[in-house]
Amino acid sequence: MASLAIIGGTGLTTLKNLEIEHRQVMQTPFGEPSGPITHGRIKGKAVVFLPRHGTGHTIPPHRVNYRANLWALQAIGVRRVIAVAAVGGIRRDMAPARIVFPDQIIDYTWSRQHTFFERDNEPVVHIDFTRPYCDELRDRLIAAAAAAGIDAIEEATYGATQGPRLETAAEVDRMARDGCDIVGMTGMPEAALARELELCYATCAVVANWAAGRDGQSIAMEEIEQNLVQGMQQVRTLLEEAIPGL
Ligand code: HPA
């Protein structure tokens, strides 16, 4: 039974280095996950894979059923989750194709199903979210990146926006003033829901583009695709390095 899951983001709807064993269709009290869960092995280690936006990349960020995804993973025995996510770079060193392991989050999303704790007549639960990612998993990913010769950025604040549109330049300026270093649309409520389920969750972000207004030009979709191809290749290398030790 796999205790490790990888949630794939834009640019990572399949994992080429996963030897597939079987696929599992699941239902949860919160509805269906984004797609069947793929069980397989990377370098001999049991892993499950779930593409966040669906197998055909058809589910936009605000319509991902984050609760069903995380519930399903926990229900099959997953304890650790590596969340791969495409982001825009805000801070000067967050250049396209770089790998970033964020350590903080600012949430700008709204109207998403963001908690499991909302049933009537149950005691109110407040989770600690001071450090939103699992430090132990982050440390292991950072060490694996170094061992694989990947020049990753070890600390960053992830600003989660609602999407699916990209931001305006003024919104990105405001996010920079708030302290955001990268911007993405799927980091929340995923990280908080993982914490509610007591999963050890860390994000491996791949910079797809300069965030709006950061290089003075509009954002070209072809450029995003090219950067993601390069970045996701590094993610595959990183996973091969990290997973045997997890
Ligand atoms: N903004 C939000 N989400 C993103 C971006 C961006 O610029 N690039 C990739 N995901």
Boltz pocket constraint, residues with backbone or C-beta under 6 A from the ligand:
constraints:
  - pocket:
      binder: B
      contacts: [[A, 86], [A, 87], [A, 88], [A, 89], [A, 161], [A, 165], [A, 166], [A, 167], [A, 183], [A, 184], [A, 185], [A, 206], [A, 208], [A, 209], [A, 210], [A, 211], [A, 212]]
      max_distance: 6.0
